[in-house]
Amino acid sequence: MIPRLQSKHNVAPVHSLDEIQRLANLFPENILQYCIFKDGEILAGITLFVNDGVVKSQYGATTDAGEDCYALDFLFISLIQQYDSLGFRYFDMGSVRSNHPSGINQGLWKQKQELGCSEYFLSHFEFQL
């Protein structure tokens, strides 16, 4: 996932693999990994943070072979439908913020728009303690 995020979107994961594994061990009902495989080879994967009617997706990535068959799109659509049928109210696909002058990572934004996302602007506050 790390090379793919860097090459496609010029971003790095927010958490290290050790951090995600530690969090998943602490919250096994809330941090879930979904993947698509073909012939034993991973094509796409998404990590979900699930709590109180909200699903937050993070770290969606695909291989070149997965991109050729739209595996990540299929996985997102399947998960959105699954959690909708379970009564979840929100499926958050995450931020598209970047250091680009526009403030938006255009590649991530395009992908999320193609999957039917709506944008919401959130205020961010920073406090010095």
C-alpha positions in Angstrom: 0.0 0.0 0.0 2.8 2.5 0.8 4.3 2.5 -2.6 0.9 2.7 -4.3 -0.2 5.7 -2.1 3.0 7.5 -2.9 3.0 6.8 -6.6 -0.8 7.5 -7.2 -1.5 10.2 -4.7 1.8 11.4 -3.4 0.8 10.7 0.2 1.9 8.4 3.0 -0.2 6.5 5.5 -1.2 8.3 8.7 -0.4 5.3 10.8 2.4 2.8 10.8 1.6 -0.9 10.3 2.6 -1.5 13.9 0.1 1.2 15.1 -2.7 -0.3 13.0 -2.1 -3.8 14.3 -1.9 -2.6 17.9 -5.2 -0.6 17.4 -6.9 -3.6 15.7 -5.8 -5.9 18.6 -7.3 -3.3 21.1 -10.5 -2.8 19.2 -11.1 -6.0 17.2 -14.9 -5.2 16.7 -14.1 -1.7 15.4 -11.1 -1.9 13.1 -11.7 -4.3 10.2 -9.7 -5.2 7.1 -11.4 -6.2 3.9 -9.5 -7.5 0.9 -10.2 -8.9 -2.5 -8.0 -11.8 -3.8 -7.8 -13.6 -7.1 -5.8 -16.8 -7.3 -4.3 -16.2 -3.9 -3.0 -12.7 -4.9 -4.4 -9.6 -3.3 -6.0 -7.1 -5.7 -7.4 -4.5 -3.3 -7.9 -3.8 0.4 -9.5 -1.3 2.7 -9.2 -0.7 6.5 -12.5 0.3 8.2 -13.0 2.0 11.5 -16.6 1.2 12.6 -18.4 2.7 15.6 -21.9 4.0 16.5 -23.5 3.9 13.0 -20.5 5.4 11.3 -17.9 3.7 9.0 -14.6 5.5 8.3 -12.6 4.0 5.5 -8.9 4.5 5.4 -6.0 3.0 3.5 -7.9 1.9 0.4 -5.4 0.6 -2.0 -5.1 -1.6 -5.1 -2.5 -3.4 -7.1 -2.0 -2.8 -10.8 -3.9 -6.0 -11.5 -6.6 -4.8 -9.2 -6.8 -1.5 -10.9 -7.3 -3.2 -14.3 -10.4 -4.9 -13.0 -11.7 -2.1 -10.7 -11.3 -4.2 -7.6 -11.1 -1.2 -5.2 -14.2 0.3 -6.7 -16.0 -3.0 -6.3 -14.8 -3.4 -2.7 -15.9 0.2 -1.8 -19.3 -0.2 -3.4 -19.9 -3.6 -1.8 -18.9 -2.3 1.7 -21.1 0.8 1.3 -24.1 -1.4 0.4 -23.3 -3.8 3.2 -23.1 -1.2 5.9 -26.1 0.6 4.6 -28.2 -2.6 4.8 -27.0 -2.9 8.4 -28.4 0.5 9.2 -25.2 2.6 9.4 -25.9 6.2 8.7 -22.5 7.4 7.3 -19.7 5.9 5.3 -16.8 8.4 5.6 -14.3 8.0 2.8 -11.8 10.4 4.4 -10.1 13.6 3.6 -8.7 14.8 0.3 -6.6 17.5 1.9 -3.0 18.0 0.6 -0.1 20.4 0.4 -1.1 21.3 -3.2 -1.8 25.0 -3.6 -5.5 24.2 -4.0 -5.5 22.3 -0.7 -7.0 19.2 -2.4 -5.5 16.0 -3.6 -7.2 15.9 -7.0 -6.6 12.1 -7.6 -8.2 11.2 -4.3 -11.1 13.7 -4.8 -11.8 12.3 -8.3 -11.8 8.7 -7.0 -14.3 9.6 -4.2 -16.5 11.6 -6.6 -16.7 8.6 -8.9 -17.9 6.5 -6.0 -20.7 9.0 -5.3 -19.2 10.9 -2.4 -20.4 14.3 -1.3 -18.1 16.8 0.2 -18.3 18.2 3.7 -16.1 20.9 5.0 -14.9 20.5 8.5 -13.4 23.0 10.8 -10.1 22.0 12.3 -8.9 23.4 15.6 -5.4 23.2 17.1 -4.8 23.9 20.7 -1.4 24.3 22.4 -1.2 22.7 25.7 
